[in-house]
Amino acid sequence: MSRLSSEHLDEAVATGVITSDQRKGILELAAQDGTGRLPEDKAAAADDEPFEIFQGFAEIFIALGLVILLAGVGGLIETMVVQGLSPFVLLVMSCGLGHYYARHRRMTLPSIVSLLGIVAAFVWLFAAFVEGADLLGESTPAETLLASLATFGLLLLCYRGYRLPFTMFLAGASLLVAILSGVELVFGGGVDLLSDDFFDLRENAMPAFGVLGFGFIALAAALYFDLRDPLRSGGASKTAFWLHIQAGPAIVNTVTLTLFNVGGVAGHVLTVLMLVLTAFLSLVIDRRSFMTAGLVYIGAVLGFYTDAFGDNAFFVNALIIGLLVTSLGTWWRGLRQIVMSALPAFPGKGALAPYKPAGGS
């Protein structure tokens, strides 16, 4: 008899055999030992941030083959059959391949490649039906907004059907494009992603507020999935990981760069306070993505005060940041337990990832 896994439970939820609450109860029951507490090894697993791109080299091999196959089919149809037919054929192929690898083979990386094929073919097909739309970026803000919203809706349907965590990362990217296109459509002026002040709320207000708003939406969605899977043993936690990867940079970059650009001692102090708040939030929700997004600003602030070391300033900066990151990573669990134990009860605290070791009260 094969052993029941969290993937089996995810499939049971997706097909309506059990509810998400029942799935959570089964996992919590399986994680308990005789004392009714979470064992140490289970607590350690819950403290991690699981994500999955591939499960072995076989998946890499198949994914590489899929990329070559789709490129070959698209190129041959476009050059030898009927020009303009490629996106439709690639969309049908990618949907079929994605269904097979996600539903029947349960392979992560081939499913991701198939999903990317679906998105690329869908956008290509959408552009073919919209006059003036161009895949190289010449489309109007209205066309880009419609395409990104349509892609966002398609990805939500894909996630509902197959529960592939990476799907929400692409959905988040589509939503961000839709928000920025909407900002450009309403306020004009264009959106320059390469601008040094792109994330500055004072110099580039509307796009920066759009990115910040997206960050809070992504964070809310990530916490929704986190609270459904506090033991981090199923697909919900893996989905939350990809959303946190987007929420962290969107929020931290926007707020921290704005404060840093204030300049002088005041700007540096505000930046440090923001980074401390970022570290605190990261510990509470047990997600390191926020801290990772803030590393560049830690280095920027330190750079002003390590210039006295001359040519060695870079290495001094790297030493300080390296010590900070290594220390946080090494003693993360202990620091989180201190922070969470000191905080009073608040809504959702008990549904976050466990922070007490086995045997704790």
C-alpha positions as CSV (number, residue, x, y, z in Angstrom):
1,M,0.0,0.0,0.0
2,S,1.4,3.4,-1.0
3,R,1.8,6.0,1.7
4,L,-0.6,9.0,1.7
5,S,1.2,12.2,0.9
6,S,0.3,15.9,1.1
7,E,0.1,15.9,-2.7
8,H,-2.6,13.2,-2.5
9,L,-4.5,15.5,-0.1
10,D,-4.0,18.5,-2.4
11,E,-5.6,16.4,-5.2
12,A,-8.4,15.3,-2.9
13,V,-9.2,19.0,-2.2
14,A,-8.9,20.0,-5.8
15,T,-11.4,17.2,-6.9
16,G,-13.8,17.9,-4.0
17,V,-13.3,14.6,-2.1
18,I,-12.4,16.5,1.1
19,T,-12.4,20.2,2.1
20,S,-9.4,22.3,2.8
21,D,-10.3,22.4,6.5
22,Q,-10.4,18.6,6.5
23,R,-7.0,18.5,4.8
24,K,-5.6,20.7,7.4
25,G,-7.0,18.6,10.2
26,I,-5.6,15.4,8.7
27,L,-2.1,16.9,8.5
28,E,-2.2,18.3,12.0
29,L,-3.3,14.9,13.3
30,A,-0.5,13.2,11.4
31,A,2.1,15.6,12.8
32,Q,1.2,15.0,16.4
33,D,3.1,12.6,18.6
34,G,1.8,11.0,21.8
35,T,1.9,14.2,23.8
36,G,-0.3,16.0,21.2
37,R,2.6,18.4,20.5
38,L,4.5,19.0,17.2
39,P,7.7,17.0,17.2
40,E,11.0,18.8,16.8
41,D,11.6,17.5,13.3
42,K,8.2,18.6,12.2
43,A,8.6,22.0,13.8
44,A,11.9,22.4,11.9
45,A,10.1,21.5,8.7
46,A,7.4,24.0,9.5
47,D,10.0,26.7,10.1
48,D,11.4,26.3,6.6
49,E,10.1,28.0,3.5
50,P,9.4,25.1,1.1
51,F,9.2,25.6,-2.6
52,E,9.7,23.3,-5.5
53,I,10.9,23.8,-9.1
54,F,12.0,20.3,-10.0
55,Q,12.1,16.9,-8.3
56,G,15.1,15.4,-10.1
57,F,17.2,15.5,-13.3
58,A,14.5,13.6,-15.2
59,E,12.3,16.7,-14.9
60,I,15.1,18.9,-16.2
61,F,15.6,16.6,-19.1
62,I,11.9,16.5,-20.0
63,A,11.6,20.3,-19.6
64,L,14.5,20.9,-21.9
65,G,12.8,18.6,-24.5
66,L,9.5,20.5,-24.1
67,V,11.2,23.8,-24.8
68,I,12.9,22.5,-27.9
69,L,9.7,20.7,-29.0
70,L,7.4,23.8,-28.7
71,A,10.0,26.0,-30.4
72,G,10.3,23.6,-33.3
73,V,6.6,23.1,-33.7
74,G,5.9,26.9,-33.6
75,G,8.7,27.6,-36.1
76,L,7.7,25.0,-38.6
77,I,4.0,26.0,-38.6
78,E,4.9,29.7,-38.9
79,T,7.4,29.1,-41.8
80,M,6.0,26.0,-43.6
81,V,2.2,25.8,-42.9
82,V,0.2,29.0,-42.3
83,Q,1.7,32.2,-40.8
84,G,-0.3,33.2,-37.7
85,L,-1.4,29.7,-36.8
86,S,1.4,29.0,-34.4
87,P,0.0,30.6,-31.3
88,F,-3.3,28.6,-31.5
89,V,-1.4,25.3,-32.1
90,L,1.1,26.0,-29.3
91,L,-1.7,27.0,-26.9
92,V,-3.5,23.6,-27.6
93,M,-0.2,21.7,-27.3
94,S,0.8,23.4,-24.1
95,C,-2.6,22.8,-22.5
96,G,-2.5,19.1,-23.3
97,L,1.1,18.7,-22.1
98,G,0.4,20.7,-19.0
99,H,-2.6,18.5,-18.1
100,Y,-0.6,15.4,-18.7
101,Y,2.5,16.4,-16.6
102,A,0.6,18.1,-13.8
103,R,-2.4,15.7,-13.4
104,H,-1.0,12.3,-14.5
105,R,2.8,12.5,-14.0
106,R,2.9,15.1,-11.2
107,M,6.1,16.6,-12.5
108,T,6.8,20.1,-11.4
109,L,9.3,21.6,-14.0
110,P,7.6,20.1,-17.1
111,S,4.3,21.5,-15.7
112,I,5.9,25.0,-15.3
113,V,7.4,24.9,-18.8
114,S,3.9,23.9,-20.2
115,L,2.4,26.7,-18.2
116,L,4.9,29.2,-19.6
117,G,4.0,27.9,-23.1
118,I,0.3,28.5,-22.3
119,V,0.9,32.1,-21.2
120,A,3.2,32.9,-24.1
121,A,0.8,31.4,-26.7
122,F,-2.2,33.0,-25.1
123,V,-0.6,36.5,-25.2
124,W,0.6,35.9,-28.7
125,L,-2.9,34.8,-29.8
126,F,-4.4,37.8,-28.0
127,A,-2.0,40.2,-29.7
128,A,-3.0,38.7,-33.1
129,F,-6.6,39.7,-32.5
130,V,-5.9,43.2,-31.3
131,E,-5.0,45.7,-34.0
132,G,-1.6,47.4,-33.3
133,A,-0.7,45.0,-30.5
134,D,3.0,44.0,-30.7
135,L,4.8,41.4,-28.7
136,L,7.9,43.6,-28.7
137,G,6.3,46.2,-26.5
138,E,4.7,48.5,-29.0
139,S,1.1,47.9,-27.8
140,T,-0.9,50.7,-26.2
141,P,-1.5,50.8,-22.4
142,A,-5.2,49.8,-23.0
143,E,-4.1,46.8,-25.1
144,T,-1.5,45.8,-22.5
145,L,-4.1,46.2,-19.7
146,L,-6.6,44.0,-21.5
147,A,-4.0,41.3,-22.3
148,S,-2.6,41.2,-18.8
149,L,-6.1,41.0,-17.2
150,A,-7.1,38.2,-19.5
151,T,-3.8,36.4,-18.7
152,F,-4.4,36.9,-15.0
153,G,-7.9,35.4,-15.3
154,L,-6.5,32.4,-17.3
155,L,-3.9,31.8,-14.7
156,L,-6.4,31.8,-11.9
157,L,-8.4,29.2,-13.8
158,C,-5.2,27.1,-14.3
159,Y,-4.4,27.3,-10.6
160,R,-7.9,26.3,-9.6
161,G,-7.7,23.3,-11.8
162,Y,-4.2,22.1,-11.1
163,R,-2.9,23.8,-7.9
164,L,0.6,24.4,-9.4
165,P,2.2,26.9,-6.9
166,F,4.3,28.6,-9.6
167,T,1.0,29.6,-11.3
168,M,0.4,32.3,-8.7
169,F,3.8,33.9,-9.4
170,L,2.9,34.3,-13.1
171,A,-0.6,35.5,-12.0
172,G,1.1,38.1,-9.8
173,A,3.3,39.3,-12.6
174,S,0.2,39.6,-14.8
175,L,-1.6,41.7,-12.2
176,L,1.5,43.9,-11.7
177,V,1.6,44.6,-15.5
178,A,-2.2,45.3,-15.4
179,I,-1.8,47.8,-12.6
180,L,1.1,49.6,-14.2
181,S,-0.7,49.7,-17.6
182,G,-3.8,51.1,-15.8
183,V,-1.6,53.8,-14.2
184,E,-0.1,54.7,-17.5
185,L,-3.6,54.7,-19.2
186,V,-5.1,57.0,-16.5
187,F,-2.3,59.3,-15.7
188,G,-0.1,59.1,-18.8
189,G,3.6,59.9,-18.8
190,G,4.7,56.4,-19.5
191,V,6.2,53.8,-17.1
192,D,10.0,53.6,-17.2
193,L,11.0,50.4,-15.4
194,L,14.7,51.3,-15.8
195,S,14.4,54.7,-14.1
196,D,16.5,55.1,-11.0
197,D,13.5,56.7,-9.3
198,F,10.9,54.1,-10.4
199,F,10.2,53.0,-6.8
200,D,10.4,56.5,-5.3
201,L,7.0,57.6,-4.1
202,R,8.0,61.3,-4.2
203,E,9.6,61.4,-7.7
204,N,7.5,58.8,-9.5
205,A,4.3,58.8,-7.4
206,M,1.7,57.0,-9.5
207,P,3.7,54.0,-10.7
208,A,5.4,53.7,-7.3
209,F,2.1,53.6,-5.5
210,G,0.9,51.1,-8.1
211,V,3.8,48.8,-7.2
212,L,3.2,49.4,-3.5
213,G,-0.5,48.5,-3.9
214,F,0.4,45.4,-5.8
215,G,2.9,44.5,-3.0
216,F,0.1,44.7,-0.3
217,I,-2.2,42.6,-2.5
218,A,0.5,40.0,-3.0
219,L,1.2,40.0,0.7
220,A,-2.5,39.5,1.6
221,A,-2.8,36.6,-0.8
222,A,0.4,35.1,0.5
223,L,-0.8,35.3,4.1
224,Y,-4.1,33.7,3.0
225,F,-2.3,30.7,1.8
226,D,0.1,30.7,4.7
227,L,-2.7,30.6,7.2
228,R,-4.2,27.6,5.4
229,D,-1.0,25.6,5.7
230,P,0.8,26.6,9.0
231,L,2.7,23.3,9.1
232,R,4.1,24.1,5.6
233,S,3.5,20.5,4.4
234,G,1.3,21.1,1.3
235,G,0.9,23.1,-1.8
236,A,-0.6,26.2,-0.1
237,S,2.7,27.1,1.6
238,K,4.6,26.6,-1.7
239,T,2.1,28.9,-3.3
240,A,2.6,31.5,-0.6
241,F,6.4,31.3,-1.2
242,W,6.0,32.6,-4.7
243,L,3.7,35.4,-3.6
244,H,6.1,36.5,-0.9
245,I,8.9,36.6,-3.4
246,Q,6.9,39.3,-5.2
247,A,5.4,41.1,-2.2
248,G,8.8,41.5,-0.4
249,P,10.6,43.5,-3.2
250,A,7.4,45.5,-4.1
251,I,6.9,46.7,-0.6
252,V,10.4,47.0,0.7
253,N,12.0,48.5,-2.4
254,T,9.2,51.1,-2.7
255,V,9.2,52.3,0.9
256,T,12.9,51.9,1.6
257,L,14.1,53.6,-1.6
258,T,11.7,56.5,-0.9
259,L,13.1,56.9,2.6
260,F,16.7,56.5,1.5
261,N,16.4,59.2,-1.1
262,V,15.4,61.7,1.6
263,G,19.2,61.8,2.0
264,G,21.5,62.8,4.9
265,V,21.4,61.4,8.4
266,A,17.6,61.6,8.5
267,G,17.2,59.5,5.4
268,H,19.7,56.9,6.7
269,V,18.0,56.7,10.1
270,L,14.6,56.3,8.4
271,T,16.0,53.6,6.1
272,V,17.5,51.7,9.1
273,L,14.2,51.9,11.0
274,M,12.3,50.6,7.9
275,L,14.8,47.7,7.7
276,V,14.3,46.9,11.4
277,L,10.6,46.9,10.8
278,T,11.1,44.6,7.8
279,A,13.1,42.2,9.9
280,F,10.5,42.2,12.6
281,L,7.7,41.5,10.1
282,S,9.8,38.8,8.4
283,L,10.2,37.0,11.8
284,V,6.5,37.3,12.6
285,I,5.3,35.8,9.4
286,D,8.4,33.5,9.1
287,R,9.3,34.6,5.6
288,R,12.8,35.6,4.7
289,S,11.9,37.2,1.4
290,F,11.3,40.6,3.0
291,M,14.8,40.6,4.5
292,T,16.4,39.5,1.3
293,A,14.8,42.4,-0.5
294,G,16.2,44.8,2.0
295,L,19.9,43.7,1.7
296,V,20.8,46.1,-1.1
297,Y,19.6,49.0,1.1
298,I,21.6,47.7,4.1
299,G,24.6,47.8,1.8
300,A,23.8,51.3,0.5
301,V,23.5,52.8,4.0
302,L,26.7,51.0,5.2
303,G,28.5,52.3,2.1
304,F,28.3,55.9,3.5
305,Y,30.0,54.9,6.7
306,T,32.6,52.5,5.4
307,D,34.1,54.9,2.8
308,A,36.8,55.6,5.5
309,F,38.3,52.2,4.7
310,G,39.2,53.4,1.2
311,D,39.7,50.5,-1.2
312,N,38.7,48.0,1.4
313,A,35.3,49.6,2.0
314,F,33.6,47.0,-0.3
315,F,35.0,44.1,1.7
316,V,34.1,45.7,5.1
317,N,30.6,46.2,3.8
318,A,30.4,42.6,2.6
319,L,31.8,41.4,6.0
320,I,29.1,43.2,7.9
321,I,26.2,42.1,5.7
322,G,27.6,38.6,5.6
323,L,27.7,38.4,9.4
324,L,24.2,39.8,9.6
325,V,22.6,37.4,7.1
326,T,24.5,34.4,8.4
327,S,23.5,35.2,12.0
328,L,19.9,35.7,11.1
329,G,19.8,32.5,9.1
330,T,21.5,30.5,11.8
331,W,19.5,31.7,14.8
332,W,16.3,32.5,13.0
333,R,14.2,30.0,15.0
334,G,15.4,31.3,18.3
335,L,14.9,34.9,17.3
336,R,11.4,34.2,16.0
337,Q,10.5,32.4,19.2
338,I,11.6,35.4,21.3
339,V,9.6,37.8,19.1
340,M,6.4,35.7,18.9
341,S,6.5,34.9,22.6
342,A,6.8,38.6,23.5
343,L,3.9,39.7,21.2
344,P,0.4,39.7,22.8
345,A,-2.3,37.6,21.2
346,F,-3.6,39.0,17.9
347,P,-5.9,37.7,15.2
348,G,-4.2,34.9,13.2
349,K,-1.2,34.5,15.6
350,G,-2.2,30.9,16.3
351,A,-2.6,30.1,12.6
352,L,0.9,31.2,11.7
353,A,3.8,28.7,11.4
354,P,4.6,27.1,14.8
355,Y,7.3,28.9,16.8
356,K,7.4,26.9,20.1
357,P,9.7,23.9,20.2
358,A,8.5,20.4,21.2
359,G,7.7,20.2,24.9
360,G,7.1,24.0,25.1
361,S,4.0,25.4,26.8
